[in-house]
Amino acid sequence: MKRSTILLSALVLAVFSAGSAMAATDDLDIRRLNSSLDQLSADPVLGGYAQAEQARAREAINQMAQFKPKEKEHAHYLYIAERRVDIAKAMAQFQDAQSKSAQLDREHDSILLEASRLDAEMARRQLEQQRAQNQMIQEEAARLQQQGVEYSQALDQAKAEGDKARQVAAAQAKVANAAKKQAALAEAAARAMRDASSSDGAADPAPSPKKKKSSNGN
C-alpha cells in the first residue's frame, strides 16, 4: 500500500514535471514572440509603422497559446505567428523606408523649387540688366540719330548758304562785267569823239584875211 502510494506520487510528479516542461516551452515561444513584437512597437523609429501587421502577429500568438506544444495546431500557429512577426518587422522597415524616401523626395522637390526660384531670380535680374542695356543702346541710337539729323540740317543749311553765296557772287560778277563793258563802251565813245574832233580840225583850216584895195587905183 505504501509502495503503491509512492509509485502514484512519483507518476503524478512526472506528469506534473512534463506538463511544467511543456508549459515552459510554450511560455518560452510566447515570450520570445511577444518580446520581439514589444521591441518593434517600442522602437522610436519603426514602432509607429505596420500597426495592422503587428496586430495580426499578436492575434496569431494568442491563437497559438490556446494549444499545447504537442498539438498539431500549436505548431501551425507557431509558424504563422513567427511569419507574422517577421512580416510586421519587414513591413515596418519598408514603411519607414517609404517615409524616408518620401521625405527625400520632398527635400529634393524643395531643392529643385529653390533652385528654380534662384534660376528665375537670376533670369529676372539678367532680363532687367538686358533691358537696361537695351534702353541705353536705344537712347544712344536716338542721340546719334538726332545728332545725325542736326548734322544733316547743318549740312543742308551750309549747302544752301553756299548756293546763295555762289548766286550772289555770280550776280556780282555779271554786274561787274556789265560795268566793265559800259566803261569800255564809254571809253571807246570818248576816244571816238576825241578822234573825230582831231580829224575835223586838220581838214578845215581857218581862211586868211583878204587885202583891201586902195582908193588911188593901186
Salt bridges, closest charged atoms under 4 A:
ASP26 OD1 - HIS74 NE2 3.01
ASP29 OD1 - ARG32 NH2 3.61
ASP38 OD1 - ARG58 NH2 2.77
GLU53 OE2 - ARG56 NH1 3.96
GLU82 OE2 - ARG32 NH2 2.69
ASP86 OD2 - ARG83 NH2 3.03
ASP96 OD2 - LYS100 NZ 3.27
ASP109 OD1 - HIS108 ND1 3.95
GLU114 OE2 - ARG117 NH2 2.51
GLU121 OE2 - ARG124 NH2 2.38
GLU121 OE2 - ARG125 NE 3.24
GLU128 OE2 - ARG124 NH1 2.49
GLU140 OE2 - ARG143 NH2 2.54
ASP163 OD1 - ARG166 NH2 2.01
GLU187 OE2 - ARG191 NH2 3.10
